[in-house]
Amino acid sequence: MRIAILSAKPDLYSTQRLLEAASERGHEGVVVNHLNCQVMIEGGKPSVLYQGQELDSFDAIVPRIGASVTDYGCSVVRQFEMMGVFTTAKSQAIMRSRNKLRSLQVLSKAGVGLPKTVFANHPKNGDITQLINLVGGPPVVIKLLEGTQGIGVVLAETTKAAKSTIEAFYGLKKNVLVQEFIAESKGSDVRAFVIGGRVVGAMKRQGVEGDFRSNIHRGGNAVAVALTPEEEKTATEAARALGLKVAGVDMLQSDRGPLVLEVNSSPGLEGIETATGMDIAALIIAYIEEKIRADENDTVGV
């Protein structure tokens, strides 16, 4: 097979590992910078152009779309879908997962455990206090809708600090979510890596001292962990609800069970492979092989 890795950064660990895994399993992997692709729209003949050539010989794509270029990247992914090319993440699912509010709404409807969260349209001073109280009062977590890798996530210890932070974000014309703080998680979370509807590996991430965020990009560390049956079920249900076949599901371990923080449509491979010692990249390529053999292109409803 010819497999395109859609990535704007070919030197990233995840991109390189996917290339290696494709080659080791007898396939040709090619990095395609989706930001340099042109979507050609023509009656009855959708196509993607790259470096002056039509990309019409790929059997599958693996989207590695950065959060800052979600719209354009998903346009390219959607075009491949229109061409009948198998993708490990459909454009609609990527868009759904990238919008924090929309993804939480979908997960809520699916009955997945979530931290109590509230969203409002630039409330006035008194209403801000109400928002804080709706999620149980301080401390509260305040999140930008478009934040990623722990950027735009603030822990406000008091009502006064929360109000100041929310007002500052609103002053910058940013939309925010106000979320309850799960104290018993103690600055850690669990990432479950889901491929094809099953958890293939998991790690527990611990934030650096003094930082409640556990993101490895923020200096946190990770170790392999065995999930409870409830955690495994929550992870697979969250990925299924958002329509993601390959996903990183981030959960907090709370007194009332696992609570999903986020479902990542382009989960990094370095942290999970280092923590677990598993060849996650090979499992992704094997998943493509399985679906191609079964002719399950999954391109309906784009």
Secondary structure as GFF3:
##gff-version 3
##sequence-region A 1 302
A	DSSP	beta_strand	2	7	.	.	.	ID=ss1
A	DSSP	alpha_helix	13	24	.	.	.	ID=ss2
A	DSSP	beta_strand	28	32	.	.	.	ID=ss3
A	DSSP	three_ten_helix	34	36	.	.	.	ID=ss4
A	DSSP	beta_strand	37	40	.	.	.	ID=ss5
A	DSSP	beta_strand	47	50	.	.	.	ID=ss6
A	DSSP	beta_strand	53	54	.	.	.	ID=ss7
A	DSSP	beta_strand	60	64	.	.	.	ID=ss8
A	DSSP	three_ten_helix	67	69	.	.	.	ID=ss9
A	DSSP	alpha_helix	70	82	.	.	.	ID=ss10
A	DSSP	beta_strand	86	87	.	.	.	ID=ss11
A	DSSP	alpha_helix	91	98	.	.	.	ID=ss12
A	DSSP	alpha_helix	100	109	.	.	.	ID=ss13
A	DSSP	beta_strand	117	118	.	.	.	ID=ss14
A	DSSP	alpha_helix	125	134	.	.	.	ID=ss15
A	DSSP	beta_strand	140	144	.	.	.	ID=ss16
A	DSSP	beta_strand	153	156	.	.	.	ID=ss17
A	DSSP	alpha_helix	159	171	.	.	.	ID=ss18
A	DSSP	beta_strand	176	180	.	.	.	ID=ss19
A	DSSP	three_ten_helix	183	185	.	.	.	ID=ss20
A	DSSP	beta_strand	188	195	.	.	.	ID=ss21
A	DSSP	beta_strand	198	206	.	.	.	ID=ss22
A	DSSP	three_ten_helix	216	218	.	.	.	ID=ss23
A	DSSP	beta_strand	221	224	.	.	.	ID=ss24
A	DSSP	alpha_helix	229	242	.	.	.	ID=ss25
A	DSSP	beta_strand	246	254	.	.	.	ID=ss26
A	DSSP	beta_strand	257	264	.	.	.	ID=ss27
A	DSSP	alpha_helix	270	276	.	.	.	ID=ss28
A	DSSP	alpha_helix	280	293	.	.	.	ID=ss29
###
